[in-house]
């Protein structure tokens, strides 16, 4: 039997997050390129961004032909969030970085495991045309219910929240509260021994 889903947040009725949603009015457009395998993952945080941000779009796919919209984005004012060798660190104050942050209109974020994100980057050559941005100091990962193989891993929500704080100076507390609500709802029905692995 299929789970009954909330018509607004899209989560199951038992884990409905509507009471925790507080929308942030961001000017920077967040464009999430989501790997197809992430679409039905209940722990995926891109859905939370769609609920908590006024200016956010999710595009599903894994290669250039899936993301034709990228060709319409302004190259000079669009960045892709990825720790490439030539990435500018958003938390460093240099003339180049500060100028970029002031001019940015779009931020592209790849949503998938590290392995899948790298493959998507390779299969989408147009992403190379945008300036890569990343962080010098990674904030502590608050998303404890989904393990990652790398120490510098953040959930998509956390990476976007940190970016918006650094670029627009926004108070992104509502996004972290939404993430905390998801963690709480996802763990409240776990057996104690299973919950202990995460919390």
N, C-alpha and C positions, 0 to 999 in steps of 0.2 A: 504494500500500500504506500502510495506517495505521501510524503510529509506535507502537511498544510502550511503554505507559505504566507507570510504577511504581504499584503498587496503593495505596501509602501517601501519597506526596507528590503524585501526579497529574502529575508532569513525565515527560518521556520517560526511558527507561532510561539514555540517554546523558547526560542532564543531571539525573539523580536527585540530590535535595538532602537525602536522609534523614540522611546522616552529619553534616550541618550544623545539624540541628534541635535546639534546646534550649528547652523550653517555659517561658514566663514565666507565673507565677501572678498575673494581674492581677485586681483586684477590680472596677475600672471596666469595665462591659460595653461593648465596642466593637461598634457596629452599622454595617455598611458597606452603603450603597445603591449597588450597582454597575450601571452602564449596561450593557445587553445587549451592546453592541459590544465590551466589555472582557472578556467571559467566556472567549473562546478566544484572547486575546492572550497569547502565552507570556511576554512581558515584564511582564505585569500583576502588581503586588506584593500585591494583596489576598489572593491565595491563600497567600502567605508568612505573612501575619498569621494566617490561619486555622490554619496549621501551627505557628506560634510562640507563639500566645497561648492561654491556658486559657479565656478568656472573650471569645469573638469570634463574630459571626454575620454572614453575607453574605446580603443580600436583593437579588435581581435585578429590575430594572424601570427605568422612567423617569418615572412619574407617580403621582399620588395613589392610583389604584386598585390599583397594584402594591405599595403600601406601607401597607396597612391596619393593619399591626401598630403603626405609629407612634401610632395613637390610644390604644393601651394603655400608652404610656410615661408616667411621672410628669413633668409639665411643669416642676415646680420643681427637679428634680434631673437633668434631661436637657439637654444642650447639643448644638448642631450646629457642627461645625468648618468654618467658612467665613468669609472676610474681608469680612463685611458692614460697612456703615457704623457699625452699632451694636455691633459685636463687641467683647467684652472680651478684652484681650490676656493670655494665660495666663502670659507671662513678665514681667508687671508686678505689683508688689506693692502693691495697693490693698486697702482693707477689703472692697470689693465683690467683687473678683476672688478674694481669698483665701477669703472666705466661700463663694463658688460652688465653688471647687476642693475645699473640704472636704466639701461636700454632694453633689457629683456622683455619680450612680450609673450613668448611661448617656452615651455620647458617640456621636453620629451622624456618620458620615464619608461624603461623596459621592465615589464612585470613577468618574472619567471625565475626559476632557479639560476644560480650562477652559470651553470653549463648551458642551459637553454637561452639565457640572456646573451651569452657570448655567441652562440650559434645564430641567434636572431640578428645580432649586429653584423655578422659576416654575410648573412643572406639578404641584408638590406643596405646596399652600398650607399644609398642617399643619406644615411645617417652620418657617414663620414664627412658630409658637407657642412655639418653643424659643429660649433665649438663644444667640446666635451667639458663638463664641470663635475666636480667631486668635492670631498671634504678632506681636510688635513687631519682634523680630530673627529673621530666617529663618536656620536653620543651613545650612551649605554642603551643596549637593545632592551626594549620593554615588552617585546612580543615573545613571551617565553614558551608559548604552546606550539611553536613551529621551529624546530631545530634547523640550524644552518651549518655547513661544514667550515665556513670561514669566520675568523674572529671579527672581521670588519663588516659583518653582515647586518643589514637593517631590513625590516619589512618595507614594502613599498610605501605604506602609509608613513612610517617613521622617516624615510628618506625624503618624501615630499614635504612633510611637516617641517623638517629641519631646513630644507631648501627655502620654503616660504618665509620662515623666520629670518633667514640670512639675506634673502633677496628683497622682500617687501617689509620686513620688520613686523610681521603680523604676530598676534598672540594666537598661537596654535594649540593652546590648552584644550579647546573643544575636540580636536582630533585625537589627542592622547586619551581624553576621557572616553571617547567612542571606542578606541582600541582596548582600553581597560574593561569596558562593558562587554566587549566581545570575548575577551579572555575569561571574564567572570562567568558569562553565559555558557561558554564552551567547556568550562571545567566543573561547573556545579553538578553535573550529572555523572562525572567520572568517579569510578571507585577510588577510594583513598590511596591505594598502592599505585594506581596509574597517575593520579593527580600529583603524587609526590615526585614523580620524574620531571615534572615541569615547574612546579611552584616551590 
